Amino acid sequence: LQFLYFIANNMRSLIVSALCAAASAGTYNVDKTGVDQVFNGLGGLSGGGATSRLLVDYQEPQRSQVLDYLFKPNFGANLQILKVEIGGDSQSTDGTETSHMHSKDDLDVTRGYEWWLMVEAKKRNPDIKLYGLPWAFPGWVGDDPQTGKPSGSPFTYPNQTSTYITEWVKGAKNHYGLDIDYIGIWNERSSSSAYAASLKKTLSDEGFGNVKIVAKDGGADICNDMAKDPSYNASIDIIGLHYPSDYSNYSVCHSLNKPLWASEESSSYDDYNGAACWARVVTSHYVLSGMTASIMWNLVGSYYHGTNWYASSMLTANQPWSGYVENLEVAYATAHITQFTKIGWRYLKNGSGSGKLANGGYYTTFVSEDSKDFTIVIVKISHEHAPCTRPGLPYEAVSSEISNIAIAANMDAPNELFFWRSNFEEEKKVTFEQQPNIALKNGVIENLSIAVGDVLTISTVSTAKKGSYPNTKSSPSFPLPHFDNFDEVTTSQEAPLCADQIGAFEVHQEAGTTNKVMKQMVPEIPIGWSDHGSNGPMTLIGMKEWQDVTVQIDIKLPVAAASGCVATRVNQMWSNAIAFCVGSEGRWNLTYQGPPQSGKFTQKPIATGTVDAPGVGKWFNLMITTINDTASIAYNNKTVQSNIKIRNCDSGFGAFGSNMWYAVEYDNLSIRQAGTNWSPKEVCPAAKIGTKVTSRPCVSNGLTTSDMKFFLSSDYQMVHIDSGLCLTADAAKEGAGLTLQTCVFNSGLQSFRNDYTTIRNGNRPVTLNSTSLKLVGSPNSATVSSSTPSGGWNTWSYFPNTDQLRNTYDTNTGFGYPSCLSACN
């Protein structure tokens, strides 16, 4: 019966596809008399925050290869805009980016990696535009310049903030030879007319009057504010919206006669669905909303899984130890426009070269400034694959079509045009492949087949190439043991593989010595974007899956009120952790979280006590080991307590930090395996057709076994990696079981719909095709059901480093030790 269902389902798909492919949609006209707005480019966003953190730790040649995929003309994404975070010393999504001015009297433009990234982008493409935007600000910009009293706002003393931002622009020019083209106000937070005017004046006074100001990198309400305030309107050059819906009304924005951009867009996982979303939205934004630039968040997925929005990127490069790079689909989707256009080209109006396709989808035409070249881009994505993570997308019927494109004589078209194609929805995907040239017959491209899933480029431009490099072998498990004494780290930079989450940690020379140490540099609470002072400063390293490790480090406290901490099983903001902290007076705590800045723990300590007081200005050593359900702690290499009973449901990174905004110093970081659970045994028979799929306790420590390894395909199939078989519901009915079967494209019993981006960043439902049946688990069981059994779960989280589908993303004490989907009879 199941086999017959597969055959029937596929025959139906073939018949529908054939009928759709036969549909004739008529003729689309391309005519230069309809020249319209200037095209301002496609870009990528590094930051918001710390999204490029691990890229700097890649070795050559792989690091340069990643940069080529992003920036090199006629190779990969060929980006035309690079937008970067102006570091503000505060958590801004995936970490903290350090500021060029931690305090009013402090200026160091060698900190961080965004300068380096802009330099490398310009090396490859001198024409790329550069755009800086703050997510957060160091606290001092909001402090009263006379009394030092904090206001908590960057706009209370606008001249102070303007000077701060202008110093960043000045540093880019004077130290790196970089001309900044655009500056934003404050990412997705409030704006200020007085500040915008101050910023414009300060930039001009310092010789940077050519820098254009973008506002407000958020919602379209800025247009109403500008329309009511002539001074505000005069200060702003470009309107930048985040995740704008093409089904909103932007008439007020357009009435201001300024370029309208999607200055942050996508936030979608970088598989074929992410590529489809991006290709669709950068085309529809002009056709439906008149937007002339789109910038993707984020540029490169160079941050750990376990921080926010995993791999919502142009491509993923988060294995510095292996050099592995993956998921180039979005980069090549970008190339369909960027390799065939330049900033300054003009769009052709809707009806004259751009518009909606008759059977769903969009097309745009770009014309060069000298009118010698033109490019037509056609995008047809079905509703199942068109949505980005945000905003919501209304349903639109999409089907294949055969169309003609009539190119007017004023386009001066040659007899043949270059033709490139991707298809992100067919069973056999096509990614930026050159096709035979298209011949024109009496100025017409006849019978052009446009399939669902297609992204097509038709152009006079001959220089496009699909660049590629040989890849290395993936090795997702963080290599242990790890040791770093920071002596080889460049001053003012983070230590390799450390990812600051609260505060900013930089390597500096220890006072009075030649020794280099890691030092927390933020002196007061920043004006935050997302975190406004939760727990104390912390930097993490490793894997979200770790359980059984030892973390050890030397610490020196600068003041009596400071504490030093070392931790395992840490989540991003160490609201969950097994943390061992010692204060200058010798009081220690072992807790299930990092130290709150208030000093008041919301949870009772696991254990507490005293050791010899470390005092101030003296080095001491902390060590913590966690194995299964026990913890052991040591101070100055002497055991304080061993085999302390802890819960075993936590997992996470190694970390070190402190309790408040103090300049605590760290040295000699050591992380190593603990216990014996580092060589998991294959306990299940090899999977085959008919193998039952259930759940069982997950393998830990960033390791796994073959029964737990699943790949979430962009077609919403869950492919068991070792067998190549697909998760299959026995029937589309309540309580149906699950087995592995031969994968059948578009099978309703193998379609497990999920939010392909956020399922990697939290728990999300997984639904069987278009039914109300969810993938439901309970201990040693998995079914499809509309109800959840007692002790069971109906949401899942995908862990890409281990290919595990888990029932918890962060600690859930109600479920206890995490369970994984498992193909194990």
N, C-alpha and C positions, 0 to 999 in steps of 0.2 A: 504493500500500500504506500509506503514511504517513497519507494522508487517511482511509482506511478505519479505520486504528487510532484516529485521533482520534474518528471518529464512534462507533465501538464503545465506546471508553472513556467518551465523554460519555453515550451511551445507558445504559450500565451505571450511571453516577453518578445519572442522572435516575431510573432504576428503583429503585435503592437508596434515594434520597431520598424518593421517593413512598411506598415501603413503610414507611420509618421514620416519615414524617409521619403516616401513617395509624394508627400504634400508639397505643392508648389506655392511659394509665398510671394511671387511677383518680382518686382524690380526696385532696387535701392539706388538713388541717384547721388553722385559725388560731383559737386560743382563748386569751383573756387569763388564764385560770387557770394557764397555763403560764409566767407571767412568771419571768424568770431574771436573769442577771448584768447589771450596768450596762455599757452601751456607752461606751467610753473614747475613741473617735474614730479617724479616719484622718488621717495626716500625711505630711509630706515632710521630708527631711533635707538641709540645706545644710551641706556640709563633708565631711570624711573623704575627701579634703580639697581645699579650694580649688575646689569644683565650681561655685560661683556667681561665680568671679573675673571673668569678662568681662561679667556683667550690669551691674555698676556703671559700666561704660564705655559702655553704651547711652545714646543721646540721648533726650530727650523728643520726642514722647509715647510712643515705643515701649517705653521702660523701664517706665513706669507701666502700660502695657498688659500687659506680661509679668506684672507684680505682680498686676494684676486677674485674669488667667487663673488665677493660683495661689491668691489669697486672697479676692477679692471675693465676698461671699455671693451666691448665686443668679446666678452668671455662668459660672464655669469649674469648676476643681477644688474651690473652696470649702473649702480645707483647714482642719481642726479642730485640728491640732497642727503646730507648727513646731519642729523639732529642729535645733540648730546645733552646730557644732564650737567648743569652747573652744580657741582657737589655742594651739599648743604649740611653735612655732618649728621644726617638723620635718616632713619629707615624710609625707603621710598619705593618699595615693592619686594625686591629680591635681596636687598641689603642696603648698606649705607655707602654713599660716595663722599669722600673726604673733601672738605672745603679748601679753597686757596687762602682763606682768611679765617682761622679758628677764632681769632679775637681781633679787635680793632687795630692793634699795633703789630699784627702778625700777617705776613704776606709771603707765600711760597707757591709759585706757579709750576713747580716740578712735581707736585703731589698728584696722585691718581693716574689714570690711564686714558682719560678722554683726550688729553692733548696728544698723546702718542697716536691714538686712533685717527684723529683729524689729520695729523701729519702724514700717516700712511695712506689715508684716503686721497689726499692731495697729490702724493707722489704718483699714484696710479691714474688719477683723473684731475688734472689742474682746474677743470671747469666745474667740479662739484661745489655746490653751495653748502655753507656751514651755518648751523642754527643752534643757539644755546638757550636752555630753559632751566630755571631752578624748580625743584620739587620742594625743597626745604631751604631754610636759611640758618646760619649760625645765630645763636641767641642774641649776640651783641647788636645786630642790626636793628633790633626792636627795643634796645635799652635806651633810656634817657641819656643823652650825651653828657648831661651835667651831673646827674645823681646816680646813674647806672641802674635805675629801677627798670625792670623788664616790663614791656607792654604785651609781649606775645604776638605782635603783628609786625610784618615787614613794612607796613605802610604808615605807621605812626610818625616815623621820622623819615620821610621819603628821600630826602637828600642823602641820608646815611646809606640807605639801601641802593640808591642810584650809584653812589661812589663805589660800593662793594661790587656791583655788577660791571661797572665800567672798568674796574681793576682786572676783572676776568678777561674782558675784551682786549684791554691793553696788554695783558700777559700773553694772550694768544698772538698778538701782532709782534710785540717787542722780543719775546723769547723764542717763538716758534715760526715767525714770519707768516702767520695765518690771518687772513682777513675774514672776520665774522660777518656774515650777510644778514642774519636775522637774530633777534633776541625776543624771548617771550617774557611774560609778566610773572605768573606763578601757576604751576601746573594744577589745573582742575580745582583751584581754590579761588578766593575772592580777587577782585582787581580794584584799581583805584585810579581815578582821573588825575588826581594830584601827583601820584607816583609816576604815571605814564608821562605826564608833562615834565616832571623832574628828570626822569630817565632820558627822555629825548634831548633835553637841554644839556645834561651832563655829558652824554655821548658826543653831542655836537661840540661842546666846549673843549673836549679832549681830542678833537680831530676825527671823531667817528660818526660824523653826521650822515654818512652813507648807510649805516646800519639801520635796517628796517625793523620796526617793532610790531610783533604779532600779539593779538589779544583775542580771547584770553586763555587759549588752550583749555577750553572747557565747553560750556553750553552756549547756545545761540542767544541767551538773554543779554549777552554783551552788546548785541546789535541794538536792542532797545535802549540800553544805557548810552551808547554812542549817539544814537539818533536824537536823544534828549539833551545831550551835552556837547555843544560845538567844540569846546576846548578838548574834551576827551577824544572826539572824532578826529581832530586835527593831529593828535599825538600818535594815532594808530595807523599803520600802513597796510596791514593784512589782517583779515579776520580768520582766526584758526579755531576750528571746532573739533571736538573729540567724539568719535563714533557717531557721526551725524546720520540720522535716518533720512533716506531719500524720499520718505513719505511725509516729511514735515514741510512747513511753509517758511521759506527763507526770503520772502519778499522784502522785509525790513533790512536784512543783511545786504541784499543786492542794491537796495536804494542808496546805500552809502557809497557805491561806486568804488569799492575796493576789492582786491582779489579775495575769494572765499575758498578756504582750504579745509580739507580733512587733515588737520595737523597731527592727529594720532588716530590710527585705524587698525583694525583686524584683531589683535590679541588672540589669534587663533593658532592652534597647534600646526606645526609645519609638515603635515602630510599632504596627500592629494586633496583632501577636503580644505585644508588651509590654503592651498594654492587656488582651488576653485573659488573659495570665498573672496580672496584677494583680487583675482582676475575679474570677478564679477563686480566688486564694489568700486574698483578704481575706474571702471568703465561707466557704471551706472551713475556715479557721482557727477560726472559732467552731463550726461544725457538728462537725468532727472532733476539735478540740483544746481547745475552750473558751477561745480567746484573744479578748480584747475590744478590742484596738487593734492597728493595723498602721501602720508608718511606712516610707515608700518611700525607699530610697537610689537616686537622689538627687533633690533637689527640682527642679533646673533644669540642663540640660546647657549650662552657660556656661563651657566650658573647651575647650582646643584638641584637635582630633584629633591623636593622637600622644602624648598622655598617656593614662592608663589608663581603661578602661571608657567609651569614647566614647558619649555620649548615652544613658546608662542612667538615664533621667530621666522626670519628669512631662512635660516638653517641652524643646525645644532652642532656645537663644538664644545663639549663639556668633559672631555677626557684628555687633559693635558699629558697624562702619563703614557697614553697610547698614541696620541695624535689623530684619533679617529674623528671623522666628520660625517654627518648623516643628514638626510632629509633636505635635498636641494630643490625640491619641487617648487617651493615658493620663489626661490631665486630665479628659476627658469621661467616661471609665470611672469615675473617682473620683466624679464628680458624681452617679452613679446612687445612691450612698449619702449623700454629704455634703450634697447639696441637699435631702434629704428626711428628715434626722435632725439631732439635736443630741447633744453629749456629755451624758450623764445619762439618755438614753432607756434602755429595758431591752430586752434580747433576749427572745424567747419560746423556750422550750425546744424541743429536738428532739422532734417529734411533735405539738407544739402551735403550730407556726408556723415552725419551722426543721427542716432535715434534708437527707437525700440525695434527689435525684429518682430515680424508678423506672428511667429509662433513662439514668442518668448525669447528674451535675451536682448543684447545691446550691441551697438557698433559705434565707433568713433573714427573720425578721420583727422589727421594732423598734417599740416602743410608747412614746409620749411620757410624760414624768413625770406630767402631769396626766391621762393616759389618754384625751385627746381626739383624738389623731392616731396613726396607725400607717402603717408602710411595709413592703412586702414586696419583697424583692430576689431575683431568680431568675437563676442563671448556669449555662449549659450550654456548655462548651467541650470540643472534641475533644482527644484525646491529642496530636495533631499540633501543636496550638497552645496547649495548657494549660501546658506546663512553663515555669517561670522559669529563669533561668540556673543557679540553685542553690536547693535541693538537687535530687537526682534525683527523678523522679516515676514511681511504678509505673503500668503500663498499666491503663487503665480503659476499657471499651467505653462509648461515648456515642452515642446516637441521638435523633432528634426524637421528640416525644411530644405528645399532646393530653390535657390534664388539666383537672380541676375543682378549684377552691379554695373550700372551705366555710368561711365566716367566721361565727364564733359570734355569737350575739346580744349577748354581753357586750362585743364590740368596738365596738358602737354605730356600725356602718358606715353611711355615707350610701348612697343608691341608686346613685350613680355614683362611680367612683374614677379618679383621674388615672393616665395610663399613658404611660411613656416606654420607648423601645427602642433598643438598639444591636445590631448583629450584626457581629462581627469576622472572620467566616469565609466568608460568602457572596461570590459573585463581585462583586456590587455591595454594597459595605460600607455599613452604617448606623451613624452615630455620634451617639448621644444625641439622638434625634428624638422629639418628642411625638407620640403616637398619639391617635386618638379615645378619649374616655373609655370605661371599661368599666362596663357596667351589671351590677348584681347581680340575680339572679332568686331570690327567697326566700333571700337571704343567700349565694348561690353564684355564683362566676364560672364560667360553663359553657364547656367546650370551648376552653380557652386553648391556643393553639398555641405550643409552645416548640421552636424550631428549634435545631439545632446551631450554635453561635456566638453564641447570644442572650445578652444581658444585659438583663433586664426590671426595671422599677420600677413597682410599683402602690401608690398612696399616696393618703391624704387630703390631703396637702400640695399646695397650689396655686401656690406661689411660684417654682417652678423655672423657669430660663431657660437657653437655650444662648447665652451671650454670645459675641460675636466682634468683631474689628476688621479693617479692611482691612489687608492685609499689604504690606510693601515687596518689592521685587525682590531675590531672592537674589544675592549677589555673594561667593562663598566665597573667592576669592583675596585674600589680605592685600594691602592697598593700599601700593604703593611709589611714590616714596621715602617713608621715615618718618624724622622728626627730632623729638627731644624734648630740651629743655634743663631740663625739670622745674620751671621757674619758675612754671607755672600749677597745679601739683599741690598739693593740700591737705597740710599738714604731717602726718607720721606715716602717710601712705597710700602704697601702691605707685604707681608710674608707670603711666599708661594702657597697657593691652595687654601689660604685662610679667607673667609668671607665674612666681613664685618656686618653685623645685623643691628646692633645698638652701639652708638659711639663710633669713633674712627681710630683704628690701630695702625700706627706707622712705625717703621724701623728707624731708629736714631742711635747715635753714639751715646753710650752711658757717660754721664758727667765724670770728668777726671780720668777716663780710661780710653782705650782704643776698642773696647768691647761694644758690639752692636746689640741692641735689645729692641723688643717690640714694646711700644708705649701707647697708652690710650691718650688721645690728644684733645678731646672735646672738653672745654672747661666749664660749660654751663648747658642747661637744657636747651636744645635747639628749638627754633620755630618749625615744628614738625609738619609733615604732610599726612602720615598715617599713624605714627607713634608719637604720643605727646608726653612720654615719661612713664612707661610701664615698669619694666625691670631695668636693672643696672646694665652698663655697657658689656657687650659680649661679641666675640668672633667665633665662628664655628668652622668645622673642617670634617670631611669624611663622607658618610652615607647615612641616609635616613633609616636604613635597615639595620644598622649596627645595634648589637646588644652586649656582646661579650668582648669588651676591650679594656685596656688600661690607658689612662691619660695622665701624664705627669708633666709638671712644669715648675720652673723657678719663678718666684714672685718677689717684688720689692714694693712696699707701700710708702707713699709720699707723706701721708698725714695720719694722725691717730684715728680719724673717723673712717678710714678706708678698710675694706675687706678684699681679700683675693679669693678667687674661686676657680675650681676645675670641675668639669662635669662630663658625664656620658649620657646617652639616650636623650639628647637635646632636640627639641623641635625649633622652628625658626626663631621664635621670640623667647625662648626658654621658659615659656609658661608650663611646659612639661620638661622635666629633666631629672637626673639623679645628680644633684649638685653638692659639692663639698666646699664650704667657705670657711675661711679663718680670718678673724679680725686682728687688729694690731695688739689688742689686749690678751689674745690667746683663746677667746671664745670661738668654738666651731659649731657648725650646723650641717647636717646632712638632710636635704630636702628634696621634694618632688617638683621643684621649680627653681629658677634662678632667683637671686636676691631682688626683691622689689625696691624701687628707689625710695619708697616711704620707710623702708626698713621693717615693715610689718608683713609677715608671711600670712597668707590666707589659709595655709595648711599647717597643721602641726608638724614639726620636724620629725623625720624618721628617727633621728638620734641627735644628741647634742652633748657637749662637754667642753673641756678646756685642755689646752696644751701650753707649753712654755711660750710666753708672749713673744711674737716675732719682732714687735716694736716697729719703729719707723726708720726707713733708709737702710734696712738690712735684708739681704736675700734669705729666703726660705723656700723649701720645696714642698709641693703638694702632689699627692697621687691618689687616684681613685680607680678601682677595678670593679666592674660589674660582670657577673656571670649568672645567667639564668635568674634566679630569685634571691641572689645574695650580692652584697656590696662589701668591699674592704677599702679602708682609707689609711693613708700614711702621711706623716708630717716629718720633714727632714729625714726621709728614708727610714723612719721607724714606724711600725704599725701602731695606729691609734685604736682601731677596732677592725675585726675581720668577721666575715660571714654574717653581716647584718642583714636581717630579713627584709627584702623589698618585694614589690609586685613584679611580675615577669611580663606584663603586657606592654611595657614601654620599649620603644626603640628610637634611635636617632643618632645625631652627630656627636662627635667630641667637641668640647668647647672650653674656653677660659674667659674670665672676665672679672668684674668687680661690682660693687654695690652702688656707686655714684660717679659723678663726673670728675674723677680724680685722675692724675697722671700716673697711674699704676704701671709699673714696668714688668716685663716678662722675658724669660730666656729659657733656652734648652727645652723646647717642646718635644715630647716623646709620646707616640701612640703605638700600641702594639696589640696583637691578638691576646685574648685571655681565655682560659678554659680549653675544652676539647671539641667544641661544637663548630669547627671550622672545616670539616671534611664530610659534608652530608652524603649519606649512602642512598643509592637508588633502591627504594623498597617496593616499588611498583613494577609490574610486568610492562614490557614495551607496549605502548598504545597501538591499537589497531581498529579497524572498522567495527563498530559496535561496543567499544570500550565505554563503560558507564562513567559519567562525569559527576562528581560529588564535591565535597569540600573536606579538607583536613588541615591540621595546624601547619602554618607556613614555616618553611625553612628560613632561618634568620641570618644575620650578619652579612647581608649583601650577596648571599649565595642562594642556590635553588637546586631543585631536581627536575628531571625532564617532565614529570607528570604535571608540574605547576606552570610550565612555560607556555604562555599564550600570546599571540600577536593580535592586536586590535586593528583590523584592516579598515581602510577608508570606505569600503563597501559595507561596513558594519558586520562583517563576519569575524568570529573569534577563532583564529586558526591555531590549532595545537602545533607548536613549532617543530618538535622532533618528528612527528608523524605526518605533518602536512594536512591533517584532517580537520574538519570544522565542527565546532560545537553545534549540535542539532537538537531541537526539541522533538520529542516523540510525536507530538501533535500540538496544534494550536488550541489547547484546552486546559482548563484548570487542573493543576497538579501534575501535568505531564513531566515525565523524566527527561534526562539529557544524556546523549551519547555522542561519540565521535563518528562522523560519516564523511564520505567523499564530498569535497567542497563543490557546490553547485551555484554558479553565479546567479544572483537575484532570487535565491530560494527564500521563501517566506519563513521557513522553519530554521533558517540559519542567519536571519537578519536580527541582530541584537542591537537596537538603536540606543545611542548614548550621546551625551555631550562630549564630543571627541577631544575637546580641550580640557574642560574642567574635571573630567574623570581622572586625570593625572594629578590633580591638585586638591582632591577632596573626595568625599563619598557622593556618588551620583546613582540614580536609578538606571537600570538597563532593561529595556522593554523589547519584547518579542514583536518585531515588525511593527504593524500599525494597530496591534491589539492593546488591551489593558493589562496583559499578562507581563509580569516582571520576572527577571531572574532573581530567585529567592534562595537564600542559603540558610542552613542551620548546621549544627555540628554533624559532620559526616554525611551531609545531604545537600542536594541542590535540585531545584525544580523550576518550572515557570508557574506563577500563581498570581492572583490578584490580592491575596492576603498573605500575611507573614506569620509563621508559626511562633509560638512562645519560645523565646531564646534564640530566635532567628533574625535575619536581616534581609532587607530588600534594596540596599544600596551597596556599591562597590567602589573601590579605588584601584587604579592601575599603576603598578610600580615598574617603570620602564627599565630600570637597571637589572631587575631580576625577572622581568616578564611575568610577574605575578598579578593576579586579580585578587585583591585582599578585601576583607570585610571592614577594615578600618584604615583610615589615613593617619590620623593622630590617635593617641591613646584613648581607648574607650573601656573604662573599667567594667562596664556592664557586660561586655563580650569577653573580657579577659584576654588571654593570649590570642593574637590574630589568626584567622583562618583564611585559607586560599582555595580558589577553585582548583580542582585536581582531577586528572584523568587517570583513575586508579581503580581497577576492579577489585 
